[in-house]
Structures are given as C-alpha cells and as structure tokens.
Amino acid sequence: MKTNRKAAPSKLVARFDTLLLQVLTEDLKAYRAKQTSTRKAGQHLSAA
C-alpha cells in the first residue's frame, strides 16, 4: 500500500512565495524593457 505524504504547509507557502517572486521579477523586467524601448522610440520621433 502506498502512502501519499502531503507537503507541510510552510513548505508549500515557501515554494509559492518563491515562484510568485520569480514571476513578478520576470514581469517587471519585461515591463521595464518595454518602457525603455518606448521612450527611445519617442525620443527619436521628437528629435526628427
């Protein structure tokens, strides 16, 4: 007979926190990259 061990809630919370932080960091990097490219494009248009 197999026994399925459930992860301790604190381990689940720690894993969730780590994954959430990773996703938010990636989103922030993408947002900043988009904002930087948008500003550069705007500067090129205003300089012309």
mmCIF file as Biopython writes it, N, C-alpha, C and O atoms, coordinates in Angstrom:
data_model
#
loop_
_atom_site.group_PDB
_atom_site.id
_atom_site.type_symbol
_atom_site.label_atom_id
_atom_site.label_alt_id
_atom_site.label_comp_id
_atom_site.label_asym_id
_atom_site.label_entity_id
_atom_site.label_seq_id
_atom_site.pdbx_PDB_ins_code
_atom_site.Cartn_x
_atom_site.Cartn_y
_atom_site.Cartn_z
_atom_site.occupancy
_atom_site.B_iso_or_equiv
_atom_site.auth_seq_id
_atom_site.auth_asym_id
_atom_site.pdbx_PDB_model_num
ATOM 1   N N  . MET A ? 1  ? 0.843  -1.175 0.000   1.0 0.0 1  A 1 
ATOM 2   C CA . MET A ? 1  ? 0.000  0.000  0.000   1.0 0.0 1  A 1 
ATOM 3   C C  . MET A ? 1  ? 0.894  1.246  0.000   1.0 0.0 1  A 1 
ATOM 4   O O  . MET A ? 1  ? 1.834  1.365  0.786   1.0 0.0 1  A 1 
ATOM 5   N N  . LYS A ? 2  ? 0.571  2.151  -0.895  1.0 0.0 2  A 1 
ATOM 6   C CA . LYS A ? 2  ? 1.334  3.384  -0.997  1.0 0.0 2  A 1 
ATOM 7   C C  . LYS A ? 2  ? 0.747  4.442  -0.075  1.0 0.0 2  A 1 
ATOM 8   O O  . LYS A ? 2  ? -0.467 4.541  0.104   1.0 0.0 2  A 1 
ATOM 9   N N  . THR A ? 3  ? 1.623  5.209  0.489   1.0 0.0 3  A 1 
ATOM 10  C CA . THR A ? 3  ? 1.140  6.330  1.290   1.0 0.0 3  A 1 
ATOM 11  C C  . THR A ? 3  ? 1.585  7.613  0.618   1.0 0.0 3  A 1 
ATOM 12  O O  . THR A ? 3  ? 2.760  7.782  0.293   1.0 0.0 3  A 1 
ATOM 13  N N  . ASN A ? 4  ? 0.665  8.490  0.417   1.0 0.0 4  A 1 
ATOM 14  C CA . ASN A ? 4  ? 0.982  9.784  -0.178  1.0 0.0 4  A 1 
ATOM 15  C C  . ASN A ? 4  ? 1.209  10.783 0.943   1.0 0.0 4  A 1 
ATOM 16  O O  . ASN A ? 4  ? 0.319  11.060 1.748   1.0 0.0 4  A 1 
ATOM 17  N N  . ARG A ? 5  ? 2.415  11.310 0.974   1.0 0.0 5  A 1 
ATOM 18  C CA . ARG A ? 5  ? 2.731  12.297 2.007   1.0 0.0 5  A 1 
ATOM 19  C C  . ARG A ? 5  ? 2.446  13.682 1.456   1.0 0.0 5  A 1 
ATOM 20  O O  . ARG A ? 5  ? 2.882  14.039 0.362   1.0 0.0 5  A 1 
ATOM 21  N N  . LYS A ? 6  ? 1.725  14.430 2.216   1.0 0.0 6  A 1 
ATOM 22  C CA . LYS A ? 6  ? 1.447  15.803 1.825   1.0 0.0 6  A 1 
ATOM 23  C C  . LYS A ? 6  ? 2.586  16.687 2.320   1.0 0.0 6  A 1 
ATOM 24  O O  . LYS A ? 6  ? 3.147  16.475 3.394   1.0 0.0 6  A 1 
ATOM 25  N N  . ALA A ? 7  ? 2.906  17.677 1.507   1.0 0.0 7  A 1 
ATOM 26  C CA . ALA A ? 7  ? 3.944  18.618 1.911   1.0 0.0 7  A 1 
ATOM 27  C C  . ALA A ? 7  ? 3.430  19.473 3.067   1.0 0.0 7  A 1 
ATOM 28  O O  . ALA A ? 7  ? 2.240  19.776 3.157   1.0 0.0 7  A 1 
ATOM 29  N N  . ALA A ? 8  ? 4.323  19.839 3.916   1.0 0.0 8  A 1 
ATOM 30  C CA . ALA A ? 8  ? 3.953  20.699 5.041   1.0 0.0 8  A 1 
ATOM 31  C C  . ALA A ? 8  ? 3.501  22.057 4.501   1.0 0.0 8  A 1 
ATOM 32  O O  . ALA A ? 8  ? 4.061  22.548 3.521   1.0 0.0 8  A 1 
ATOM 33  N N  . PRO A ? 9  ? 2.506  22.658 5.123   1.0 0.0 9  A 1 
ATOM 34  C CA . PRO A ? 9  ? 2.019  23.955 4.642   1.0 0.0 9  A 1 
ATOM 35  C C  . PRO A ? 9  ? 3.122  25.006 4.542   1.0 0.0 9  A 1 
ATOM 36  O O  . PRO A ? 9  ? 3.120  25.818 3.617   1.0 0.0 9  A 1 
ATOM 37  N N  . SER A ? 10 ? 4.048  24.997 5.471   1.0 0.0 10 A 1 
ATOM 38  C CA . SER A ? 10 ? 5.104  26.002 5.418   1.0 0.0 10 A 1 
ATOM 39  C C  . SER A ? 10 ? 5.981  25.811 4.180   1.0 0.0 10 A 1 
ATOM 40  O O  . SER A ? 10 ? 6.454  26.788 3.599   1.0 0.0 10 A 1 
ATOM 41  N N  . LYS A ? 11 ? 6.198  24.562 3.777   1.0 0.0 11 A 1 
ATOM 42  C CA . LYS A ? 11 ? 6.979  24.306 2.564   1.0 0.0 11 A 1 
ATOM 43  C C  . LYS A ? 11 ? 6.208  24.750 1.330   1.0 0.0 11 A 1 
ATOM 44  O O  . LYS A ? 11 ? 6.783  25.301 0.391   1.0 0.0 11 A 1 
ATOM 45  N N  . LEU A ? 12 ? 4.902  24.507 1.340   1.0 0.0 12 A 1 
ATOM 46  C CA . LEU A ? 12 ? 4.081  24.943 0.211   1.0 0.0 12 A 1 
ATOM 47  C C  . LEU A ? 12 ? 4.063  26.463 0.096   1.0 0.0 12 A 1 
ATOM 48  O O  . LEU A ? 12 ? 4.153  27.012 -1.002  1.0 0.0 12 A 1 
ATOM 49  N N  . VAL A ? 13 ? 3.947  27.126 1.219   1.0 0.0 13 A 1 
ATOM 50  C CA . VAL A ? 13 ? 3.935  28.585 1.219   1.0 0.0 13 A 1 
ATOM 51  C C  . VAL A ? 13 ? 5.280  29.124 0.740   1.0 0.0 13 A 1 
ATOM 52  O O  . VAL A ? 13 ? 5.324  30.077 -0.037  1.0 0.0 13 A 1 
ATOM 53  N N  . ALA A ? 14 ? 6.351  28.533 1.189   1.0 0.0 14 A 1 
ATOM 54  C CA . ALA A ? 14 ? 7.679  28.976 0.765   1.0 0.0 14 A 1 
ATOM 55  C C  . ALA A ? 14 ? 7.860  28.778 -0.737  1.0 0.0 14 A 1 
ATOM 56  O O  . ALA A ? 14 ? 8.403  29.646 -1.421  1.0 0.0 14 A 1 
ATOM 57  N N  . ARG A ? 15 ? 7.407  27.643 -1.245  1.0 0.0 15 A 1 
ATOM 58  C CA . ARG A ? 15 ? 7.518  27.384 -2.691  1.0 0.0 15 A 1 
ATOM 59  C C  . ARG A ? 15 ? 6.660  28.370 -3.478  1.0 0.0 15 A 1 
ATOM 60  O O  . ARG A ? 15 ? 7.108  28.914 -4.487  1.0 0.0 15 A 1 
ATOM 61  N N  . PHE A ? 16 ? 5.444  28.600 -3.028  1.0 0.0 16 A 1 
ATOM 62  C CA . PHE A ? 16 ? 4.561  29.559 -3.688  1.0 0.0 16 A 1 
ATOM 63  C C  . PHE A ? 16 ? 5.188  30.946 -3.690  1.0 0.0 16 A 1 
ATOM 64  O O  . PHE A ? 16 ? 5.162  31.638 -4.708  1.0 0.0 16 A 1 
ATOM 65  N N  . ASP A ? 17 ? 5.745  31.350 -2.567  1.0 0.0 17 A 1 
ATOM 66  C CA . ASP A ? 17 ? 6.375  32.658 -2.448  1.0 0.0 17 A 1 
ATOM 67  C C  . ASP A ? 17 ? 7.539  32.787 -3.422  1.0 0.0 17 A 1 
ATOM 68  O O  . ASP A ? 17 ? 7.697  33.821 -4.069  1.0 0.0 17 A 1 
ATOM 69  N N  . THR A ? 18 ? 8.348  31.746 -3.527  1.0 0.0 18 A 1 
ATOM 70  C CA . THR A ? 18 ? 9.492  31.759 -4.437  1.0 0.0 18 A 1 
ATOM 71  C C  . THR A ? 18 ? 9.033  31.873 -5.888  1.0 0.0 18 A 1 
ATOM 72  O O  . THR A ? 18 ? 9.570  32.671 -6.657  1.0 0.0 18 A 1 
ATOM 73  N N  . LEU A ? 19 ? 8.043  31.074 -6.253  1.0 0.0 19 A 1 
ATOM 74  C CA . LEU A ? 19 ? 7.545  31.110 -7.629  1.0 0.0 19 A 1 
ATOM 75  C C  . LEU A ? 19 ? 6.879  32.446 -7.951  1.0 0.0 19 A 1 
ATOM 76  O O  . LEU A ? 19 ? 7.053  32.979 -9.046  1.0 0.0 19 A 1 
ATOM 77  N N  . LEU A ? 20 ? 6.131  32.978 -7.013  1.0 0.0 20 A 1 
ATOM 78  C CA . LEU A ? 20 ? 5.478  34.263 -7.226  1.0 0.0 20 A 1 
ATOM 79  C C  . LEU A ? 20 ? 6.509  35.368 -7.412  1.0 0.0 20 A 1 
ATOM 80  O O  . LEU A ? 20 ? 6.370  36.205 -8.304  1.0 0.0 20 A 1 
ATOM 81  N N  . LEU A ? 21 ? 7.526  35.373 -6.587  1.0 0.0 21 A 1 
ATOM 82  C CA . LEU A ? 21 ? 8.584  36.370 -6.714  1.0 0.0 21 A 1 
ATOM 83  C C  . LEU A ? 21 ? 9.275  36.258 -8.068  1.0 0.0 21 A 1 
ATOM 84  O O  . LEU A ? 21 ? 9.594  37.272 -8.690  1.0 0.0 21 A 1 
ATOM 85  N N  . GLN A ? 22 ? 9.506  35.042 -8.523  1.0 0.0 22 A 1 
ATOM 86  C CA . GLN A ? 22 ? 10.148 34.820 -9.815  1.0 0.0 22 A 1 
ATOM 87  C C  . GLN A ? 22 ? 9.276  35.364 -10.959 1.0 0.0 22 A 1 
ATOM 88  O O  . GLN A ? 22 ? 9.782  36.030 -11.862 1.0 0.0 22 A 1 
ATOM 89  N N  . VAL A ? 23 ? 7.993  35.084 -10.916 1.0 0.0 23 A 1 
ATOM 90  C CA . VAL A ? 23 ? 7.084  35.563 -11.959 1.0 0.0 23 A 1 
ATOM 91  C C  . VAL A ? 23 ? 7.010  37.089 -11.953 1.0 0.0 23 A 1 
ATOM 92  O O  . VAL A ? 23 ? 7.060  37.720 -13.008 1.0 0.0 23 A 1 
ATOM 93  N N  . LEU A ? 24 ? 6.893  37.673 -10.777 1.0 0.0 24 A 1 
ATOM 94  C CA . LEU A ? 24 ? 6.814  39.129 -10.684 1.0 0.0 24 A 1 
ATOM 95  C C  . LEU A ? 24 ? 8.099  39.795 -11.162 1.0 0.0 24 A 1 
ATOM 96  O O  . LEU A ? 24 ? 8.050  40.845 -11.803 1.0 0.0 24 A 1 
ATOM 97  N N  . THR A ? 25 ? 9.240  39.201 -10.860 1.0 0.0 25 A 1 
ATOM 98  C CA . THR A ? 25 ? 10.519 39.741 -11.308 1.0 0.0 25 A 1 
ATOM 99  C C  . THR A ? 25 ? 10.614 39.710 -12.830 1.0 0.0 25 A 1 
ATOM 100 O O  . THR A ? 25 ? 11.052 40.683 -13.445 1.0 0.0 25 A 1 
ATOM 101 N N  . GLU A ? 26 ? 10.208 38.602 -13.436 1.0 0.0 26 A 1 
ATOM 102 C CA . GLU A ? 26 ? 10.229 38.497 -14.894 1.0 0.0 26 A 1 
ATOM 103 C C  . GLU A ? 26 ? 9.288  39.521 -15.527 1.0 0.0 26 A 1 
ATOM 104 O O  . GLU A ? 26 ? 9.633  40.147 -16.530 1.0 0.0 26 A 1 
ATOM 105 N N  . ASP A ? 27 ? 8.113  39.690 -14.950 1.0 0.0 27 A 1 
ATOM 106 C CA . ASP A ? 27 ? 7.164  40.672 -15.469 1.0 0.0 27 A 1 
ATOM 107 C C  . ASP A ? 27 ? 7.712  42.089 -15.348 1.0 0.0 27 A 1 
ATOM 108 O O  . ASP A ? 27 ? 7.547  42.894 -16.264 1.0 0.0 27 A 1 
ATOM 109 N N  . LEU A ? 28 ? 8.349  42.398 -14.248 1.0 0.0 28 A 1 
ATOM 110 C CA . LEU A ? 28 ? 8.922  43.726 -14.056 1.0 0.0 28 A 1 
ATOM 111 C C  . LEU A ? 28 ? 10.028 43.989 -15.067 1.0 0.0 28 A 1 
ATOM 112 O O  . LEU A ? 28 ? 10.111 45.082 -15.625 1.0 0.0 28 A 1 
ATOM 113 N N  . LYS A ? 29 ? 10.877 42.997 -15.306 1.0 0.0 29 A 1 
ATOM 114 C CA . LYS A ? 29 ? 11.938 43.153 -16.312 1.0 0.0 29 A 1 
ATOM 115 C C  . LYS A ? 29 ? 11.344 43.406 -17.693 1.0 0.0 29 A 1 
ATOM 116 O O  . LYS A ? 29 ? 11.826 44.270 -18.426 1.0 0.0 29 A 1 
ATOM 117 N N  . ALA A ? 30 ? 10.306 42.663 -18.051 1.0 0.0 30 A 1 
ATOM 118 C CA . ALA A ? 30 ? 9.655  42.842 -19.353 1.0 0.0 30 A 1 
ATOM 119 C C  . ALA A ? 30 ? 9.016  44.226 -19.445 1.0 0.0 30 A 1 
ATOM 120 O O  . ALA A ? 30 ? 9.100  44.881 -20.484 1.0 0.0 30 A 1 
ATOM 121 N N  . TYR A ? 31 ? 8.384  44.667 -18.372 1.0 0.0 31 A 1 
ATOM 122 C CA . TYR A ? 31 ? 7.754  45.986 -18.346 1.0 0.0 31 A 1 
ATOM 123 C C  . TYR A ? 31 ? 8.792  47.088 -18.508 1.0 0.0 31 A 1 
ATOM 124 O O  . TYR A ? 31 ? 8.593  48.027 -19.280 1.0 0.0 31 A 1 
ATOM 125 N N  . ARG A ? 32 ? 9.892  46.974 -17.783 1.0 0.0 32 A 1 
ATOM 126 C CA . ARG A ? 32 ? 10.947 47.985 -17.888 1.0 0.0 32 A 1 
ATOM 127 C C  . ARG A ? 32 ? 11.554 48.009 -19.282 1.0 0.0 32 A 1 
ATOM 128 O O  . ARG A ? 32 ? 11.833 49.082 -19.816 1.0 0.0 32 A 1 
ATOM 129 N N  . ALA A ? 33 ? 11.762 46.849 -19.873 1.0 0.0 33 A 1 
ATOM 130 C CA . ALA A ? 33 ? 12.318 46.784 -21.226 1.0 0.0 33 A 1 
ATOM 131 C C  . ALA A ? 33 ? 11.368 47.448 -22.218 1.0 0.0 33 A 1 
ATOM 132 O O  . ALA A ? 33 ? 11.805 48.156 -23.126 1.0 0.0 33 A 1 
ATOM 133 N N  . LYS A ? 34 ? 10.083 47.220 -22.043 1.0 0.0 34 A 1 
ATOM 134 C CA . LYS A ? 34 ? 9.090  47.825 -22.936 1.0 0.0 34 A 1 
ATOM 135 C C  . LYS A ? 34 ? 9.066  49.337 -22.754 1.0 0.0 34 A 1 
ATOM 136 O O  . LYS A ? 34 ? 8.997  50.077 -23.735 1.0 0.0 34 A 1 
ATOM 137 N N  . GLN A ? 35 ? 9.122  49.799 -21.518 1.0 0.0 35 A 1 
ATOM 138 C CA . GLN A ? 35 ? 9.103  51.234 -21.252 1.0 0.0 35 A 1 
ATOM 139 C C  . GLN A ? 35 ? 10.344 51.912 -21.819 1.0 0.0 35 A 1 
ATOM 140 O O  . GLN A ? 35 ? 10.254 53.015 -22.359 1.0 0.0 35 A 1 
ATOM 141 N N  . THR A ? 36 ? 11.497 51.267 -21.704 1.0 0.0 36 A 1 
ATOM 142 C CA . THR A ? 36 ? 12.741 51.828 -22.215 1.0 0.0 36 A 1 
ATOM 143 C C  . THR A ? 36 ? 12.681 51.942 -23.731 1.0 0.0 36 A 1 
ATOM 144 O O  . THR A ? 36 ? 13.062 52.973 -24.286 1.0 0.0 36 A 1 
ATOM 145 N N  . SER A ? 37 ? 12.210 50.904 -24.407 1.0 0.0 37 A 1 
ATOM 146 C CA . SER A ? 37 ? 12.131 50.938 -25.866 1.0 0.0 37 A 1 
ATOM 147 C C  . SER A ? 37 ? 11.099 51.959 -26.329 1.0 0.0 37 A 1 
ATOM 148 O O  . SER A ? 37 ? 11.284 52.586 -27.371 1.0 0.0 37 A 1 
ATOM 149 N N  . THR A ? 38 ? 10.024 52.135 -25.579 1.0 0.0 38 A 1 
ATOM 150 C CA . THR A ? 38 ? 9.003  53.119 -25.933 1.0 0.0 38 A 1 
ATOM 151 C C  . THR A ? 38 ? 9.566  54.530 -25.792 1.0 0.0 38 A 1 
ATOM 152 O O  . THR A ? 38 ? 9.315  55.385 -26.641 1.0 0.0 38 A 1 
ATOM 153 N N  . ARG A ? 39 ? 10.312 54.777 -24.741 1.0 0.0 39 A 1 
ATOM 154 C CA . ARG A ? 39 ? 10.914 56.102 -24.542 1.0 0.0 39 A 1 
ATOM 155 C C  . ARG A ? 39 ? 11.918 56.412 -25.641 1.0 0.0 39 A 1 
ATOM 156 O O  . ARG A ? 39 ? 11.941 57.525 -26.166 1.0 0.0 39 A 1 
ATOM 157 N N  . LYS A ? 40 ? 12.754 55.426 -25.994 1.0 0.0 40 A 1 
ATOM 158 C CA . LYS A ? 40 ? 13.749 55.636 -27.045 1.0 0.0 40 A 1 
ATOM 159 C C  . LYS A ? 40 ? 13.067 55.934 -28.376 1.0 0.0 40 A 1 
ATOM 160 O O  . LYS A ? 40 ? 13.520 56.805 -29.118 1.0 0.0 40 A 1 
ATOM 161 N N  . ALA A ? 41 ? 12.000 55.232 -28.683 1.0 0.0 41 A 1 
ATOM 162 C CA . ALA A ? 41 ? 11.268 55.467 -29.925 1.0 0.0 41 A 1 
ATOM 163 C C  . ALA A ? 41 ? 10.663 56.869 -29.906 1.0 0.0 41 A 1 
ATOM 164 O O  . ALA A ? 41 ? 10.677 57.560 -30.925 1.0 0.0 41 A 1 
ATOM 165 N N  . GLY A ? 42 ? 10.140 57.290 -28.776 1.0 0.0 42 A 1 
ATOM 166 C CA . GLY A ? 42 ? 9.572  58.622 -28.648 1.0 0.0 42 A 1 
ATOM 167 C C  . GLY A ? 42 ? 10.623 59.705 -28.804 1.0 0.0 42 A 1 
ATOM 168 O O  . GLY A ? 42 ? 10.350 60.748 -29.398 1.0 0.0 42 A 1 
ATOM 169 N N  . GLN A ? 43 ? 11.807 59.479 -28.287 1.0 0.0 43 A 1 
ATOM 170 C CA . GLN A ? 43 ? 12.889 60.448 -28.412 1.0 0.0 43 A 1 
ATOM 171 C C  . GLN A ? 43 ? 13.321 60.580 -29.866 1.0 0.0 43 A 1 
ATOM 172 O O  . GLN A ? 43 ? 13.607 61.684 -30.328 1.0 0.0 43 A 1 
ATOM 173 N N  . HIS A ? 44 ? 13.371 59.475 -30.588 1.0 0.0 44 A 1 
ATOM 174 C CA . HIS A ? 44 ? 13.761 59.520 -31.993 1.0 0.0 44 A 1 
ATOM 175 C C  . HIS A ? 44 ? 12.718 60.280 -32.810 1.0 0.0 44 A 1 
ATOM 176 O O  . HIS A ? 44 ? 13.069 61.023 -33.727 1.0 0.0 44 A 1 
ATOM 177 N N  . LEU A ? 45 ? 11.457 60.101 -32.487 1.0 0.0 45 A 1 
ATOM 178 C CA . LEU A ? 45 ? 10.407 60.796 -33.216 1.0 0.0 45 A 1 
ATOM 179 C C  . LEU A ? 45 ? 10.417 62.288 -32.910 1.0 0.0 45 A 1 
ATOM 180 O O  . LEU A ? 45 ? 10.210 63.100 -33.812 1.0 0.0 45 A 1 
ATOM 181 N N  . SER A ? 46 ? 10.652 62.662 -31.666 1.0 0.0 46 A 1 
ATOM 182 C CA . SER A ? 46 ? 10.640 64.074 -31.304 1.0 0.0 46 A 1 
ATOM 183 C C  . SER A ? 46 ? 11.889 64.793 -31.811 1.0 0.0 46 A 1 
ATOM 184 O O  . SER A ? 46 ? 11.854 66.004 -32.029 1.0 0.0 46 A 1 
ATOM 185 N N  . ALA A ? 47 ? 12.983 64.073 -32.001 1.0 0.0 47 A 1 
ATOM 186 C CA . ALA A ? 47 ? 14.214 64.680 -32.498 1.0 0.0 47 A 1 
ATOM 187 C C  . ALA A ? 47 ? 14.134 64.922 -34.001 1.0 0.0 47 A 1 
ATOM 188 O O  . ALA A ? 47 ? 14.855 65.768 -34.528 1.0 0.0 47 A 1 
ATOM 189 N N  . ALA A ? 48 ? 13.279 64.200 -34.685 1.0 0.0 48 A 1 
ATOM 190 C CA . ALA A ? 48 ? 13.203 64.316 -36.152 1.0 0.0 48 A 1 
ATOM 191 C C  . ALA A ? 48 ? 12.388 65.482 -36.593 1.0 0.0 48 A 1 
ATOM 192 O O  . ALA A ? 48 ? 12.234 65.707 -37.793 1.0 0.0 48 A 1 
#
